[in-house]
Amino acid sequence: MPQRLAVTGRSQEPRMRFAEELRRLRTERGLSLRDLAKAVGWDASQFSKMESGQTLGGPEIVQALDQYYGTPGLLVTLWELAVADPTQFKEQYRRYMMLEAEAVSLWQYSVSRPPGLLQTAGYAREALAAGGLKGDELEQQVDARTGRRKVLEGDDPPPFRVLLSEAVLRNSLRDPREWRGQLEHLAEAAAQPNISLHVLPFGSGLHGLDSTDVMFLRLPGGRTVAYVETDVHGELIEDVSKVERFHRTYDAVRDLALSPAKSQKFILRMLEEVPCEPLT
């Protein structure tokens, strides 16, 4: 196969192409980062991080830049491609992320942390930092994790059933504001029509997923795969019989959990326990 020609000479990697386009649009207009910040209304440091590829930013800031530069839809399209690019994830997770983006329905059980699909940026940052990431790599992985939310968005998002061990709601972040934001995000997610959230309270007894996170993805065509993760190992399972065994265990755990309505009330009670920030 003949080698594909690079017509523009710019990067063909989605994340870097997005950063290059941001720099090009600003420099062609002779603007400094401060000029851009004053005109668009975000901090100059945020634009600097986006132009260097440290972060992708969110859809609001990208839409504002599209409007300012008079490039309707261009930057948003490049941003969406960057967010969806599987190469931003660590290599061992890339196949799973590609399958997750195709899923027509999802089920998850979480032992001690909220599912990645429902983590706020603040939660993801502390969790990834605890795993040893820092600097640019940390910010890139925060973007990658929070960007996965697009799977649950759109006009016809797939159904997502989530089982949370009570430990997820008890293992708080160091920053009360970030923890409050995460609990609020879970409560809001529980109210979405495509998300069914169940809390498994302490005292429910031992079960087959005591120390195992598991996510099931039903794919177009009806095939279901599972991703199983313990403290020391993660594995994508595609063997039908193994997936079925895990799914039966998942169903048994779901039978022990609270209903979605009671689970939402449970989360709201957790919110009431979070200390309020002092007014200073």
MIGULUM-818996 format. One line per field, with one value per residue: x, y, z of N, C-alpha, C in turn. Coordinates in steps of 0.1 Angstrom, whole numbers, plus 5000, padded with zeros to 4 digits. Layout:
# MIGULUM-818996
n.c1 = c(X | ...)
n.c2 = c(Y | ...)
n.c3 = c(Z | ...)
ca.c1 = c(X | ...)
ca.c2 = c(Y | ...)
ca.c3 = c(Z | ...)
c.c1 = c(X | ...)
c.c2 = c(Y | ...)
c.c3 = c(Z | ...)
//
This chain:
# MIGULUM-818996
n.c1 = c(5009 | 5007 | 5024 | 5007 | 5003 | 5013 | 4996 | 4993 | 5014 | 5011 | 5005 | 4992 | 4982 | 4955 | 4952 | 4975 | 4971 | 4949 | 4959 | 4979 | 4963 | 4949 | 4971 | 4979 | 4957 | 4956 | 4982 | 4982 | 4965 | 4979 | 4978 | 4984 | 4985 | 4974 | 4959 | 4940 | 4927 | 4915 | 4897 | 4881 | 4875 | 4884 | 4911 | 4945 | 4964 | 4950 | 4945 | 4972 | 4979 | 4962 | 4972 | 4997 | 4992 | 4988 | 4963 | 4929 | 4908 | 4874 | 4841 | 4827 | 4846 | 4859 | 4839 | 4835 | 4859 | 4857 | 4836 | 4847 | 4870 | 4857 | 4853 | 4832 | 4823 | 4847 | 4869 | 4855 | 4850 | 4876 | 4883 | 4865 | 4875 | 4900 | 4893 | 4881 | 4901 | 4918 | 4945 | 4953 | 4950 | 4966 | 4984 | 4975 | 4949 | 4936 | 4922 | 4899 | 4888 | 4881 | 4861 | 4843 | 4834 | 4818 | 4797 | 4763 | 4749 | 4757 | 4771 | 4781 | 4801 | 4814 | 4840 | 4855 | 4858 | 4843 | 4828 | 4849 | 4835 | 4818 | 4833 | 4844 | 4865 | 4881 | 4880 | 4892 | 4917 | 4929 | 4928 | 4944 | 4968 | 4974 | 4982 | 5007 | 5010 | 5019 | 5023 | 5024 | 5016 | 4997 | 4977 | 4969 | 4958 | 4937 | 4921 | 4916 | 4902 | 4879 | 4868 | 4857 | 4830 | 4815 | 4804 | 4780 | 4764 | 4745 | 4718 | 4706 | 4716 | 4734 | 4719 | 4730 | 4739 | 4747 | 4764 | 4773 | 4795 | 4790 | 4814 | 4825 | 4812 | 4820 | 4848 | 4863 | 4876 | 4905 | 4900 | 4873 | 4855 | 4859 | 4851 | 4825 | 4816 | 4819 | 4801 | 4777 | 4777 | 4773 | 4747 | 4733 | 4738 | 4724 | 4698 | 4694 | 4677 | 4688 | 4705 | 4708 | 4713 | 4726 | 4731 | 4751 | 4747 | 4768 | 4770 | 4755 | 4764 | 4788 | 4799 | 4803 | 4819 | 4834 | 4860 | 4865 | 4863 | 4840 | 4831 | 4806 | 4801 | 4777 | 4778 | 4773 | 4753 | 4750 | 4770 | 4786 | 4812 | 4836 | 4853 | 4875 | 4888 | 4911 | 4930 | 4955 | 4955 | 4942 | 4918 | 4906 | 4878 | 4866 | 4857 | 4828 | 4815 | 4829 | 4823 | 4795 | 4794 | 4805 | 4785 | 4763 | 4771 | 4772 | 4745 | 4735 | 4746 | 4734 | 4708 | 4711 | 4714 | 4703 | 4673 | 4671 | 4658 | 4660 | 4687 | 4695 | 4686 | 4702 | 4727 | 4723 | 4721 | 4747 | 4759 | 4749 | 4765 | 4790 | 4814 | 4807 | 4823 | 4841 | 4830 | 4851)
n.c2 = c(4988 | 5022 | 5049 | 5072 | 5106 | 5135 | 5162 | 5188 | 5191 | 5192 | 5178 | 5145 | 5133 | 5133 | 5148 | 5165 | 5178 | 5194 | 5211 | 5224 | 5237 | 5256 | 5272 | 5282 | 5297 | 5317 | 5329 | 5338 | 5359 | 5377 | 5378 | 5379 | 5355 | 5367 | 5387 | 5371 | 5359 | 5381 | 5388 | 5365 | 5355 | 5335 | 5323 | 5331 | 5311 | 5288 | 5287 | 5286 | 5260 | 5244 | 5250 | 5239 | 5213 | 5201 | 5200 | 5194 | 5211 | 5221 | 5216 | 5240 | 5262 | 5256 | 5260 | 5287 | 5297 | 5289 | 5305 | 5331 | 5331 | 5328 | 5303 | 5283 | 5253 | 5240 | 5239 | 5226 | 5201 | 5191 | 5190 | 5170 | 5148 | 5146 | 5141 | 5116 | 5099 | 5069 | 5065 | 5082 | 5069 | 5047 | 5020 | 4994 | 4997 | 5004 | 4989 | 4982 | 5007 | 5014 | 4996 | 5003 | 5028 | 5019 | 5006 | 4995 | 4992 | 4993 | 4978 | 4981 | 4972 | 4987 | 4987 | 5004 | 5030 | 5056 | 5048 | 5052 | 5065 | 5082 | 5099 | 5130 | 5157 | 5166 | 5144 | 5124 | 5135 | 5134 | 5107 | 5096 | 5109 | 5097 | 5073 | 5078 | 5095 | 5127 | 5162 | 5170 | 5145 | 5137 | 5156 | 5150 | 5125 | 5129 | 5144 | 5125 | 5106 | 5120 | 5127 | 5104 | 5105 | 5112 | 5090 | 5085 | 5106 | 5127 | 5124 | 5099 | 5082 | 5052 | 5028 | 5026 | 5007 | 5009 | 4996 | 5005 | 4999 | 5007 | 5016 | 5032 | 5056 | 5064 | 5067 | 5093 | 5123 | 5144 | 5171 | 5188 | 5203 | 5193 | 5166 | 5170 | 5179 | 5156 | 5138 | 5152 | 5150 | 5123 | 5120 | 5136 | 5121 | 5098 | 5106 | 5107 | 5096 | 5074 | 5062 | 5038 | 5037 | 5019 | 5014 | 4994 | 4986 | 4986 | 4956 | 4939 | 4914 | 4888 | 4884 | 4875 | 4895 | 4909 | 4920 | 4929 | 4949 | 4953 | 4957 | 4955 | 4953 | 4956 | 4950 | 4962 | 4939 | 4921 | 4908 | 4904 | 4917 | 4917 | 4937 | 4931 | 4939 | 4939 | 4947 | 4943 | 4935 | 4937 | 4927 | 4921 | 4904 | 4881 | 4857 | 4838 | 4821 | 4827 | 4854 | 4852 | 4838 | 4857 | 4876 | 4865 | 4865 | 4892 | 4899 | 4886 | 4902 | 4926 | 4921 | 4923 | 4950 | 4984 | 4999 | 5021 | 5046 | 5046 | 5045 | 5070 | 5087 | 5078 | 5087 | 5114 | 5117 | 5112 | 5135 | 5154 | 5150 | 5159 | 5183 | 5218 | 5244 | 5269 | 5303 | 5328)
n.c3 = c(5000 | 4991 | 5008 | 5028 | 5018 | 5035 | 5032 | 5042 | 5060 | 5086 | 5119 | 5120 | 5142 | 5163 | 5188 | 5188 | 5164 | 5169 | 5189 | 5173 | 5155 | 5171 | 5179 | 5154 | 5145 | 5164 | 5162 | 5135 | 5136 | 5150 | 5178 | 5213 | 5241 | 5263 | 5250 | 5237 | 5259 | 5271 | 5251 | 5248 | 5273 | 5290 | 5312 | 5305 | 5309 | 5306 | 5278 | 5270 | 5279 | 5264 | 5238 | 5239 | 5241 | 5266 | 5278 | 5267 | 5271 | 5275 | 5260 | 5260 | 5260 | 5236 | 5218 | 5222 | 5212 | 5185 | 5177 | 5181 | 5163 | 5140 | 5128 | 5123 | 5139 | 5131 | 5151 | 5171 | 5159 | 5155 | 5182 | 5192 | 5177 | 5189 | 5216 | 5213 | 5204 | 5205 | 5210 | 5230 | 5254 | 5277 | 5264 | 5271 | 5276 | 5252 | 5233 | 5248 | 5252 | 5226 | 5221 | 5240 | 5231 | 5210 | 5222 | 5228 | 5250 | 5286 | 5316 | 5350 | 5379 | 5407 | 5431 | 5449 | 5438 | 5419 | 5387 | 5357 | 5337 | 5351 | 5366 | 5379 | 5368 | 5389 | 5407 | 5390 | 5386 | 5412 | 5417 | 5396 | 5400 | 5425 | 5415 | 5405 | 5383 | 5369 | 5361 | 5326 | 5316 | 5335 | 5332 | 5305 | 5308 | 5326 | 5309 | 5290 | 5305 | 5314 | 5290 | 5281 | 5288 | 5267 | 5256 | 5269 | 5262 | 5239 | 5214 | 5216 | 5239 | 5251 | 5273 | 5307 | 5334 | 5367 | 5395 | 5427 | 5453 | 5487 | 5497 | 5477 | 5481 | 5505 | 5506 | 5505 | 5488 | 5493 | 5492 | 5502 | 5486 | 5460 | 5464 | 5471 | 5447 | 5432 | 5443 | 5439 | 5411 | 5407 | 5418 | 5400 | 5377 | 5383 | 5380 | 5353 | 5324 | 5310 | 5327 | 5353 | 5386 | 5413 | 5447 | 5467 | 5499 | 5529 | 5548 | 5533 | 5529 | 5518 | 5485 | 5450 | 5437 | 5455 | 5455 | 5430 | 5402 | 5375 | 5341 | 5317 | 5282 | 5258 | 5224 | 5190 | 5171 | 5191 | 5206 | 5238 | 5258 | 5285 | 5309 | 5334 | 5366 | 5391 | 5422 | 5412 | 5386 | 5353 | 5328 | 5296 | 5287 | 5263 | 5258 | 5254 | 5274 | 5297 | 5300 | 5304 | 5329 | 5346 | 5343 | 5354 | 5381 | 5385 | 5382 | 5405 | 5425 | 5419 | 5428 | 5455 | 5459 | 5465 | 5453 | 5424 | 5431 | 5460 | 5461 | 5450 | 5470 | 5491 | 5482 | 5483 | 5510 | 5517 | 5507 | 5524 | 5546 | 5539 | 5548 | 5548 | 5530 | 5548 | 5550 | 5539)
ca.c1 = c(5000 | 5015 | 5024 | 4998 | 5010 | 5009 | 4994 | 4995 | 5026 | 5008 | 5004 | 4981 | 4977 | 4943 | 4955 | 4985 | 4966 | 4940 | 4968 | 4985 | 4953 | 4947 | 4983 | 4979 | 4946 | 4959 | 4993 | 4979 | 4958 | 4989 | 4973 | 4991 | 4976 | 4966 | 4949 | 4929 | 4920 | 4907 | 4886 | 4872 | 4870 | 4891 | 4924 | 4955 | 4971 | 4942 | 4949 | 4986 | 4979 | 4956 | 4981 | 5009 | 4988 | 4987 | 4949 | 4921 | 4898 | 4860 | 4834 | 4823 | 4857 | 4862 | 4828 | 4837 | 4870 | 4851 | 4828 | 4856 | 4878 | 4848 | 4855 | 4820 | 4824 | 4861 | 4876 | 4847 | 4852 | 4890 | 4883 | 4858 | 4884 | 4910 | 4888 | 4878 | 4913 | 4922 | 4959 | 4955 | 4949 | 4977 | 4983 | 4968 | 4934 | 4931 | 4912 | 4887 | 4882 | 4875 | 4849 | 4834 | 4828 | 4808 | 4787 | 4749 | 4745 | 4768 | 4768 | 4794 | 4801 | 4826 | 4843 | 4859 | 4859 | 4832 | 4833 | 4856 | 4825 | 4811 | 4842 | 4846 | 4879 | 4888 | 4882 | 4901 | 4931 | 4935 | 4930 | 4955 | 4980 | 4977 | 4988 | 5020 | 5011 | 5021 | 5027 | 5016 | 5009 | 4986 | 4966 | 4964 | 4950 | 4925 | 4913 | 4912 | 4891 | 4866 | 4863 | 4849 | 4816 | 4807 | 4797 | 4767 | 4758 | 4739 | 4704 | 4702 | 4728 | 4731 | 4716 | 4742 | 4735 | 4759 | 4763 | 4783 | 4796 | 4789 | 4827 | 4827 | 4806 | 4827 | 4862 | 4862 | 4888 | 4911 | 4894 | 4858 | 4848 | 4860 | 4843 | 4811 | 4813 | 4818 | 4788 | 4767 | 4777 | 4767 | 4733 | 4728 | 4738 | 4713 | 4685 | 4694 | 4669 | 4696 | 4714 | 4703 | 4724 | 4722 | 4741 | 4752 | 4751 | 4775 | 4761 | 4748 | 4770 | 4798 | 4794 | 4814 | 4826 | 4839 | 4873 | 4866 | 4855 | 4837 | 4823 | 4802 | 4798 | 4770 | 4782 | 4764 | 4754 | 4746 | 4781 | 4790 | 4825 | 4837 | 4866 | 4876 | 4900 | 4914 | 4940 | 4968 | 4954 | 4930 | 4918 | 4895 | 4873 | 4857 | 4851 | 4813 | 4812 | 4835 | 4815 | 4782 | 4796 | 4806 | 4772 | 4754 | 4775 | 4768 | 4730 | 4732 | 4750 | 4724 | 4697 | 4714 | 4715 | 4691 | 4666 | 4676 | 4652 | 4666 | 4701 | 4697 | 4684 | 4714 | 4738 | 4720 | 4724 | 4761 | 4762 | 4747 | 4776 | 4802 | 4815 | 4807 | 4835 | 4839 | 4830 | 4862)
ca.c2 = c(5000 | 5034 | 5057 | 5083 | 5118 | 5146 | 5173 | 5201 | 5191 | 5193 | 5165 | 5137 | 5128 | 5142 | 5157 | 5175 | 5186 | 5203 | 5221 | 5232 | 5246 | 5267 | 5281 | 5288 | 5307 | 5329 | 5337 | 5344 | 5372 | 5385 | 5379 | 5372 | 5347 | 5377 | 5393 | 5361 | 5357 | 5393 | 5388 | 5354 | 5354 | 5325 | 5326 | 5329 | 5299 | 5277 | 5287 | 5281 | 5245 | 5238 | 5251 | 5230 | 5199 | 5196 | 5197 | 5197 | 5220 | 5216 | 5220 | 5254 | 5270 | 5254 | 5266 | 5301 | 5300 | 5288 | 5317 | 5342 | 5330 | 5327 | 5290 | 5275 | 5239 | 5234 | 5235 | 5216 | 5188 | 5187 | 5186 | 5157 | 5138 | 5144 | 5134 | 5102 | 5092 | 5059 | 5066 | 5090 | 5060 | 5038 | 5009 | 4982 | 5000 | 5010 | 4980 | 4983 | 5020 | 5014 | 4988 | 5011 | 5038 | 5013 | 4999 | 4999 | 4992 | 4990 | 4975 | 4981 | 4971 | 4994 | 4983 | 5015 | 5043 | 5058 | 5044 | 5063 | 5073 | 5091 | 5107 | 5144 | 5160 | 5167 | 5131 | 5118 | 5141 | 5129 | 5092 | 5094 | 5114 | 5087 | 5062 | 5082 | 5104 | 5141 | 5171 | 5169 | 5132 | 5136 | 5164 | 5143 | 5113 | 5135 | 5148 | 5112 | 5099 | 5127 | 5127 | 5092 | 5108 | 5114 | 5077 | 5086 | 5118 | 5126 | 5123 | 5085 | 5075 | 5039 | 5026 | 5023 | 5003 | 5010 | 4992 | 5011 | 4995 | 5019 | 5021 | 5042 | 5069 | 5067 | 5069 | 5107 | 5130 | 5152 | 5184 | 5187 | 5209 | 5183 | 5155 | 5174 | 5179 | 5142 | 5132 | 5159 | 5145 | 5110 | 5122 | 5141 | 5110 | 5089 | 5112 | 5107 | 5085 | 5063 | 5056 | 5032 | 5036 | 5011 | 5014 | 4982 | 4991 | 4977 | 4947 | 4931 | 4901 | 4885 | 4881 | 4871 | 4906 | 4916 | 4927 | 4930 | 4958 | 4946 | 4964 | 4947 | 4961 | 4949 | 4956 | 4960 | 4925 | 4913 | 4902 | 4911 | 4915 | 4922 | 4941 | 4927 | 4946 | 4938 | 4956 | 4941 | 4930 | 4940 | 4918 | 4921 | 4890 | 4880 | 4843 | 4839 | 4813 | 4834 | 4866 | 4847 | 4835 | 4870 | 4884 | 4859 | 4870 | 4906 | 4899 | 4882 | 4913 | 4936 | 4917 | 4927 | 4964 | 4993 | 5004 | 5034 | 5057 | 5046 | 5048 | 5084 | 5093 | 5074 | 5096 | 5128 | 5117 | 5113 | 5149 | 5162 | 5148 | 5166 | 5196 | 5230 | 5253 | 5282 | 5316 | 5337)
ca.c3 = c(5000 | 4991 | 5020 | 5027 | 5018 | 5044 | 5023 | 5049 | 5068 | 5101 | 5126 | 5118 | 5155 | 5166 | 5199 | 5184 | 5153 | 5176 | 5195 | 5162 | 5149 | 5180 | 5178 | 5141 | 5144 | 5172 | 5157 | 5123 | 5139 | 5158 | 5192 | 5224 | 5249 | 5271 | 5241 | 5235 | 5272 | 5273 | 5241 | 5249 | 5287 | 5298 | 5317 | 5295 | 5312 | 5300 | 5264 | 5269 | 5281 | 5252 | 5226 | 5241 | 5242 | 5280 | 5280 | 5255 | 5274 | 5275 | 5248 | 5261 | 5256 | 5222 | 5210 | 5222 | 5202 | 5171 | 5174 | 5180 | 5151 | 5128 | 5122 | 5129 | 5138 | 5128 | 5163 | 5179 | 5152 | 5159 | 5196 | 5193 | 5173 | 5199 | 5227 | 5210 | 5199 | 5215 | 5213 | 5242 | 5265 | 5278 | 5254 | 5275 | 5276 | 5240 | 5227 | 5256 | 5249 | 5213 | 5222 | 5249 | 5222 | 5201 | 5230 | 5227 | 5265 | 5295 | 5330 | 5357 | 5393 | 5412 | 5444 | 5458 | 5431 | 5409 | 5373 | 5350 | 5329 | 5360 | 5374 | 5376 | 5365 | 5402 | 5412 | 5381 | 5388 | 5425 | 5415 | 5387 | 5407 | 5435 | 5408 | 5401 | 5372 | 5372 | 5350 | 5313 | 5314 | 5343 | 5326 | 5294 | 5312 | 5331 | 5297 | 5284 | 5313 | 5314 | 5276 | 5279 | 5291 | 5254 | 5253 | 5275 | 5257 | 5225 | 5213 | 5219 | 5245 | 5255 | 5287 | 5316 | 5348 | 5376 | 5409 | 5435 | 5467 | 5496 | 5499 | 5467 | 5486 | 5518 | 5503 | 5500 | 5484 | 5504 | 5490 | 5504 | 5474 | 5449 | 5468 | 5470 | 5432 | 5427 | 5448 | 5431 | 5397 | 5408 | 5420 | 5387 | 5368 | 5387 | 5375 | 5338 | 5320 | 5305 | 5337 | 5365 | 5396 | 5425 | 5458 | 5475 | 5512 | 5538 | 5555 | 5523 | 5528 | 5509 | 5471 | 5440 | 5432 | 5467 | 5453 | 5416 | 5393 | 5362 | 5332 | 5305 | 5270 | 5247 | 5212 | 5179 | 5167 | 5203 | 5214 | 5250 | 5264 | 5299 | 5314 | 5348 | 5371 | 5406 | 5426 | 5406 | 5372 | 5345 | 5317 | 5287 | 5285 | 5252 | 5257 | 5258 | 5286 | 5309 | 5302 | 5310 | 5343 | 5353 | 5342 | 5364 | 5394 | 5385 | 5385 | 5419 | 5433 | 5417 | 5436 | 5469 | 5460 | 5467 | 5441 | 5419 | 5439 | 5473 | 5459 | 5449 | 5484 | 5498 | 5477 | 5488 | 5525 | 5518 | 5504 | 5536 | 5555 | 5535 | 5555 | 5539 | 5530 | 5556 | 5543 | 5543)
c.c1 = c(5009 | 5013 | 5015 | 5006 | 5005 | 5008 | 4997 | 5008 | 5024 | 5006 | 4991 | 4976 | 4967 | 4946 | 4964 | 4980 | 4957 | 4949 | 4975 | 4975 | 4950 | 4959 | 4982 | 4969 | 4950 | 4971 | 4991 | 4972 | 4967 | 4984 | 4983 | 4981 | 4968 | 4955 | 4937 | 4921 | 4911 | 4895 | 4876 | 4867 | 4875 | 4905 | 4935 | 4962 | 4963 | 4945 | 4963 | 4987 | 4973 | 4965 | 4993 | 5005 | 4987 | 4973 | 4941 | 4910 | 4884 | 4853 | 4830 | 4834 | 4860 | 4851 | 4830 | 4848 | 4865 | 4844 | 4837 | 4864 | 4870 | 4851 | 4844 | 4822 | 4838 | 4867 | 4868 | 4849 | 4866 | 4890 | 4876 | 4867 | 4895 | 4905 | 4885 | 4890 | 4918 | 4936 | 4963 | 4955 | 4962 | 4974 | 4974 | 4953 | 4928 | 4920 | 4898 | 4880 | 4875 | 4862 | 4838 | 4827 | 4818 | 4796 | 4773 | 4743 | 4757 | 4763 | 4781 | 4791 | 4814 | 4828 | 4846 | 4860 | 4847 | 4837 | 4839 | 4846 | 4818 | 4820 | 4843 | 4861 | 4887 | 4890 | 4893 | 4915 | 4937 | 4937 | 4942 | 4968 | 4984 | 4984 | 5002 | 5021 | 5013 | 5024 | 5018 | 5009 | 4997 | 4974 | 4960 | 4955 | 4937 | 4915 | 4907 | 4900 | 4878 | 4860 | 4855 | 4834 | 4808 | 4800 | 4783 | 4759 | 4752 | 4724 | 4698 | 4713 | 4724 | 4728 | 4729 | 4736 | 4747 | 4755 | 4775 | 4783 | 4795 | 4803 | 4831 | 4823 | 4812 | 4842 | 4864 | 4876 | 4893 | 4904 | 4879 | 4850 | 4848 | 4851 | 4828 | 4807 | 4811 | 4805 | 4776 | 4766 | 4771 | 4752 | 4726 | 4727 | 4726 | 4699 | 4684 | 4686 | 4676 | 4705 | 4706 | 4714 | 4719 | 4734 | 4740 | 4756 | 4760 | 4765 | 4753 | 4753 | 4780 | 4792 | 4806 | 4822 | 4832 | 4851 | 4875 | 4857 | 4852 | 4828 | 4819 | 4798 | 4790 | 4773 | 4772 | 4765 | 4750 | 4757 | 4783 | 4804 | 4826 | 4851 | 4866 | 4889 | 4900 | 4925 | 4953 | 4967 | 4941 | 4930 | 4905 | 4891 | 4863 | 4851 | 4837 | 4810 | 4817 | 4827 | 4801 | 4784 | 4797 | 4793 | 4762 | 4758 | 4771 | 4753 | 4727 | 4736 | 4739 | 4711 | 4699 | 4713 | 4702 | 4685 | 4672 | 4671 | 4659 | 4681 | 4704 | 4695 | 4696 | 4726 | 4735 | 4723 | 4739 | 4766 | 4760 | 4758 | 4789 | 4803 | 4815 | 4819 | 4832 | 4839 | 4841 | 4864)
c.c2 = c(5012 | 5042 | 5069 | 5096 | 5128 | 5159 | 5187 | 5202 | 5192 | 5179 | 5158 | 5130 | 5138 | 5153 | 5169 | 5184 | 5197 | 5215 | 5230 | 5242 | 5258 | 5277 | 5289 | 5299 | 5319 | 5337 | 5344 | 5358 | 5381 | 5387 | 5372 | 5364 | 5356 | 5384 | 5384 | 5359 | 5369 | 5393 | 5377 | 5351 | 5343 | 5329 | 5323 | 5316 | 5287 | 5276 | 5282 | 5266 | 5238 | 5239 | 5243 | 5216 | 5193 | 5193 | 5200 | 5208 | 5213 | 5221 | 5235 | 5264 | 5269 | 5260 | 5281 | 5305 | 5299 | 5300 | 5330 | 5342 | 5330 | 5314 | 5280 | 5260 | 5233 | 5230 | 5225 | 5202 | 5183 | 5183 | 5173 | 5146 | 5135 | 5137 | 5119 | 5093 | 5082 | 5059 | 5074 | 5081 | 5052 | 5025 | 4998 | 4984 | 5003 | 5002 | 4982 | 4996 | 5021 | 5007 | 4996 | 5022 | 5033 | 5007 | 5004 | 4998 | 4988 | 4987 | 4976 | 4979 | 4977 | 4991 | 4995 | 5029 | 5044 | 5053 | 5055 | 5071 | 5083 | 5099 | 5121 | 5146 | 5160 | 5153 | 5123 | 5122 | 5135 | 5114 | 5089 | 5098 | 5104 | 5075 | 5066 | 5091 | 5118 | 5149 | 5169 | 5156 | 5131 | 5144 | 5157 | 5132 | 5118 | 5138 | 5135 | 5106 | 5107 | 5128 | 5115 | 5094 | 5109 | 5101 | 5078 | 5098 | 5116 | 5125 | 5109 | 5078 | 5061 | 5038 | 5021 | 5020 | 5002 | 5005 | 4997 | 5005 | 5008 | 5025 | 5032 | 5056 | 5073 | 5071 | 5083 | 5112 | 5139 | 5166 | 5183 | 5192 | 5199 | 5171 | 5158 | 5174 | 5165 | 5136 | 5139 | 5153 | 5131 | 5111 | 5127 | 5129 | 5100 | 5093 | 5111 | 5095 | 5073 | 5056 | 5051 | 5030 | 5029 | 5012 | 5000 | 4985 | 4981 | 4968 | 4938 | 4917 | 4899 | 4881 | 4879 | 4882 | 4915 | 4925 | 4929 | 4940 | 4951 | 4956 | 4955 | 4957 | 4952 | 4957 | 4954 | 4946 | 4916 | 4907 | 4911 | 4907 | 4921 | 4926 | 4939 | 4933 | 4943 | 4948 | 4955 | 4937 | 4934 | 4932 | 4920 | 4907 | 4890 | 4866 | 4843 | 4832 | 4821 | 4847 | 4863 | 4845 | 4848 | 4878 | 4878 | 4863 | 4884 | 4907 | 4895 | 4894 | 4924 | 4933 | 4921 | 4942 | 4971 | 4996 | 5017 | 5046 | 5057 | 5049 | 5063 | 5091 | 5090 | 5084 | 5110 | 5128 | 5119 | 5128 | 5157 | 5161 | 5155 | 5180 | 5207 | 5238 | 5265 | 5294 | 5325 | 5347)
c.c3 = c(5000 | 5003 | 5018 | 5027 | 5028 | 5036 | 5030 | 5057 | 5082 | 5106 | 5122 | 5130 | 5160 | 5177 | 5195 | 5173 | 5159 | 5182 | 5184 | 5156 | 5158 | 5179 | 5165 | 5140 | 5152 | 5166 | 5144 | 5125 | 5148 | 5172 | 5202 | 5232 | 5258 | 5263 | 5239 | 5247 | 5274 | 5263 | 5244 | 5263 | 5295 | 5302 | 5306 | 5297 | 5306 | 5285 | 5261 | 5270 | 5269 | 5240 | 5227 | 5242 | 5256 | 5283 | 5268 | 5258 | 5273 | 5263 | 5248 | 5256 | 5242 | 5214 | 5210 | 5213 | 5188 | 5168 | 5172 | 5167 | 5138 | 5120 | 5127 | 5127 | 5136 | 5141 | 5171 | 5172 | 5156 | 5173 | 5198 | 5188 | 5183 | 5211 | 5225 | 5205 | 5209 | 5219 | 5226 | 5255 | 5265 | 5269 | 5258 | 5276 | 5263 | 5233 | 5234 | 5252 | 5236 | 5213 | 5230 | 5240 | 5213 | 5209 | 5228 | 5241 | 5273 | 5309 | 5337 | 5372 | 5398 | 5427 | 5453 | 5451 | 5421 | 5395 | 5366 | 5342 | 5338 | 5369 | 5370 | 5374 | 5378 | 5408 | 5403 | 5384 | 5401 | 5423 | 5407 | 5393 | 5418 | 5428 | 5402 | 5389 | 5377 | 5359 | 5338 | 5312 | 5323 | 5337 | 5313 | 5297 | 5319 | 5319 | 5291 | 5291 | 5312 | 5300 | 5273 | 5281 | 5278 | 5251 | 5258 | 5271 | 5243 | 5226 | 5218 | 5226 | 5250 | 5269 | 5295 | 5330 | 5356 | 5390 | 5416 | 5449 | 5475 | 5498 | 5489 | 5473 | 5499 | 5517 | 5497 | 5495 | 5495 | 5504 | 5491 | 5492 | 5462 | 5452 | 5467 | 5455 | 5427 | 5431 | 5441 | 5417 | 5397 | 5410 | 5407 | 5377 | 5370 | 5383 | 5360 | 5334 | 5315 | 5315 | 5349 | 5375 | 5409 | 5435 | 5465 | 5489 | 5520 | 5545 | 5546 | 5522 | 5518 | 5495 | 5462 | 5435 | 5443 | 5464 | 5438 | 5409 | 5380 | 5354 | 5320 | 5294 | 5260 | 5234 | 5201 | 5174 | 5179 | 5211 | 5226 | 5254 | 5278 | 5302 | 5329 | 5354 | 5386 | 5409 | 5418 | 5391 | 5366 | 5332 | 5309 | 5284 | 5273 | 5250 | 5262 | 5271 | 5298 | 5311 | 5308 | 5325 | 5351 | 5354 | 5352 | 5378 | 5395 | 5389 | 5399 | 5428 | 5431 | 5426 | 5450 | 5470 | 5462 | 5453 | 5436 | 5428 | 5453 | 5472 | 5458 | 5462 | 5492 | 5495 | 5483 | 5503 | 5526 | 5516 | 5516 | 5546 | 5551 | 5541 | 5544 | 5541 | 5539 | 5547 | 5547 | 5532)
//
